[in-house]
Amino acid sequence: MSERNLTYREALSEGLVQAMERDDSIFVTGIAVDYSSGIFGTTSEALRRFGPKRVFDAPAMENALAGIAIGAAAMGKRPVVVHPRADFAFLAMDQLVNLAAKWKYMFAGRAGSLPLVVRAVIGRGWGQGATHSQSLQSIFAHFPGIAVVMPASPGDAKGLTAAALAADHPTVILEYRTLYESTGPVAEDYYREEIGRARTVRIGKDVTIVAASQLVLEAIAAAKTLADMGIDAEIVDPRSIRPLDESAILASVRKTGRLIVADTSWSLCGFASEIAALAAERAFAQLRAPVRRITLPDCPAPVSYKLEEAFYPGAADIVNAAASFFGMAEGKETASNKLVGEFKGPY
Amino acid sequence: MTADRQTLLYLYRRLSYIRQAESLLVRLYKEQQMRTPTHFGIGQEAVAVGVCGALRQGDVVYTHHRSHNHYLAQGGDFFALASELYGRSTGCSEGRGGSVHLTARESGFIASSAILGEMVAVAAGSALAFKIDGETRVAVSFFGDATCEEGVFYETLNYAAIHKLPVLLVCENNLYSTESSLSVRQPPGTDLCARARAFGLSALSVDGNDVEAVYNAAEEILQNIRAGVGPTFLECRTYRWLEHVGPNYDHDMGRTYRQRAELEEWMARCPVKRCAAKLMESQAISEQEIARIEADFDAELEAAAAKARQQPFPDASDLFRNVW
C-alpha cells in the first residue's frame, strides 16, 4: 500500500469517506457538520461526495440526538454524531451511558447491536477555557459497553475511524484540537486499526511513557531530550482507552521498571490513575520507582494564554519526571511540540 | 373510520389476554420470587392494544418502564416475559434486563427502558432511518405524562417536526408520576396536545380506556403518517390501578396521595369490561364465550408461568456475554 503524508484532519476525512463509500448505512450529523469549516475540514469531503442526505446539520439537542442515533442504529444505520466541543456531550450522557452502552447486554443481544460513532473534539486550542476543552475519556470509558479511542497520529486517525465505522458496538472517538494540523504517513487504501491494541511508538529500555492523544507528541519530544541525557524512553500509545491493551502496557513496564503516565485530563479517578493502578497490581515486583502521573493541574481550564501555559502539561514535565527517576536535576529545557503554539481559533 | 366487529373481537381478546396475564403476574409477584422492580399496567391495557392493533408488519414499538402491556399487545411471548421476571435464562432478555428492559424484536417490539423520555428520541431515530430509506414504516413510542416534563421530549418534538418523521408518540396520561399528581408537575389547565401542536405536530386526545376509540384514532393517524404528514402526538387518558411499582393497591399500603374513590371511578370504566359490554350489546359475543375465552387464556398463562419458574437460571460463567 502506498503511503503519503497527510494531516490528521485529512486522514480523518479520508477514513470517513472511504468507510462511507463501502457502507451506505453510514450518515453524519451534529452541529456544524455541513458548515464550510466542516469540523476542521473533516466532514467537508464527505458532504461533497455524498450530499446532504448523508451529511446533515442538527439543532443543539445533544440528548435527543444521541437517542436518535440509537434508534437509527437499531434499524441498521451507522450514525456518526459529531460534537465540535466534547463538553456538549455531557448533555448526551443519559442516552449514551444508560442506553447505548447497555443495549446489547441488557437485551441479551436480542434487540440488536448499536453500531454508532460519537466524534468529539477535546483539548487545548485558543483559550478554550473551562467548558470548551475538557477530555472526557475516563468518563466514557468508565462504563462497560462503549469503546473509547484517542488517535494521536494521522495513520491512527484514519484507521481507527474506519474501525469504529465497522464495529458493531458504540464507539467514542476523541480528537485533540491541536492534532488536526499534525502530519504523518497514511496509507492510501482503506484499512482498519484494531480497537483495543496499543502501539509502541518508540522502543526504549529505561522508562515507559504511556501517553494518550496529544501527549504522545509531547512524549516523542521528551524522548529526544531524554536520549541526549542518556535516558532511553519507551513510548506506549494505548490508542484505545476501552478496551485497554493491558498486556502491551504491562510488558513495557516489566521491561523498564519505571512508568510515567501522561494524560490530557485530571488525575483523580482518571486514565493516568487507572494505568498506575494496573502497574501496581500486576507489575509491582518489576517497578523500581513510584509511578509518576502527568495530568492537568487540579483546577478548571483557564483562558488567558499565560495561564494556559501554566495549566497544560507538556514535554518538559515528562522530561522532569523521567530525570527524577535517575537522580538528575529537573528543569531541563524542552519545548512542547510547536502545534500547540501555532493553533489558530476560533474553534 | 371505525373498527369492524371482527377487529373489535380481536381487540377484546388481546385486552382479556393481557389483563389475565398481568393479573397472574401480580399474584405470582407477591410470592417474592420475581426479584425485579415491576410496574404493572392493569387498567391501561386499551392504549397498548388499540395502538398496536392498528400497526402493520415492519412498524416498530418502543416503550417505558410500565412495559408489559405493550410487549404483550405487540405479540411478545408470555413465557419469555414470565421467565425474565423470574430471572431465568429463557427470559426475553435472558435475565439481564428485568421487567423494565424487555425485547421481542421479531414482533416489532424493539425495546423498553426505565429512564423517562429515552425511547421517545430512540423511536424518532428509527423513524429517521425509515425516512432516509423512503420506507412507509412507522415507529411508535409509548410514554407517560411525566415524560412531558423531560427536556429530551421537547428536543425530540422539535426534531421530528423539522424532519417530518414517521413517528407516533403515544402519551399514556394516567395522572400520576410515581406518587406525584399533575398539580405539582404541570401548570393548571395544561393541554399536552397544545404543547405538541406548538412544535408543529398533529395532536389528538382520546379516552384511553376505550379500546375502539384508541384503535380508530391510531388507524387514522398511522394512515396519515404513512402519507407523509409527519409526527403525531396521541394523548390517551387512562389510569393505573395498582401502586407505581409493585403488586399492591395504594390504599392497601396506606398511601393517601390518591383516594380510593378516584380509583373506583376509574375501575368502573375498566377498558376490558367496557369492550366486552359493547360486544355483548351488539351480540357479537356471549357471556359464555367470554367465560370460555378467559378460561382458555387462564390455563395457557398458568402453564407458561409454571414452566418459566422451572427454567434454569443463567450460568454465572455467562456474566460477560453481550457486553460488546
Interface residues (C-beta under 8 A of the other chain):
Chain A: F27 K53 A58 P59 M61 N63 A64 L65 A66 G67 I68 A69 I70 G71 A72 A73 A74 M75 G76 K77 P79 D94 Q95 N98 L99 W103 K104 Y105 M106 F107 A108 G109 R110 A111 G112 P144 G145 A147 D168 H169
Chain B: V60 Y62 G91 C92 S93 E94 R96 G97 H101 T103 R105 I110 A111 S113 I115 E118 M119 V120 A121 V122 A123 A124 G125 S126 A127 L128 A129 F130 I132 A139 G151 V152 E155 T156 N158 Y159 I162 R321 N322 V323 W324
